[in-house]
Amino acid sequence: MKTLDQPREGDYSAFFSTYLTLVSGNNYEEQIQNQVESLVNLFQQKDAEWAERPYAKGKWTPKEVLGHVTDTERIMTFRALCFARGEQATLPGFDQDPYVLNARFGNVPIERLLEDFQAQRKALLTMMRIMPEESMDFVGHANGNPITPRALFWIIPGHFTHHMNILKERY
């Protein structure tokens, strides 16, 4: 299993602190794989209608939450790749709401969304396994803020945990 030390304060903007407080330890691969299992188990325990219903008017459905998590992980993984390879250009931010709206996740079978999430996680792990350790601390800029690949990698399971908690508590 690949271990990865947590990022240091200053490796990311304060906005991401919320997500980073939700992860601990340094066994990165184990956390990533455990999250895949817990998400699949959650969706398998629920009926098909559960995945289609938001918990309140104007909120996302569980399918949309899953799609959002996968999209965000792709963006964070891309940013980590760019900065680990020495990219100097500032990468743009993204507005999650139009992403979810334009993706039309409600029209996609839950099995496909789960498969897509699992494929993204596999791609994340295979990329991370071949990335040189020293490149984890290269500093890049995204959405106007400095951030390292190490921080981006750890934001992924923290962001997942944030949304998983919401799925369990509110849906």
Number of C-alpha atoms within 10 A of each C-alpha: 8 11 12 17 14 19 20 11 10 11 20 24 14 11 8 15 13 13 18 23 11 15 20 14 10 14 14 22 18 12 14 18 14 11 18 16 11 12 19 15 11 12 19 12 10 10 9 12 8 15 21 17 17 18 16 10 8 7 11 20 21 25 24 23 21 26 24 22 23 22 19 19 23 18 16 21 22 16 24 29 20 17 25 22 16 13 16 11 11 15 17 11 12 12 7 12 11 9 15 19 13 8 15 12 22 19 9 13 12 20 12 11 18 19 12 16 22 19 13 17 22 15 14 22 19 11 13 22 14 8 15 10 12 9 17 23 18 19 22 25 19 20 11 12 16 15 23 24 29 25 25 26 23 24 26 24 22 21 19 25 19 17 18 19 11 14 20 9 9 9 14
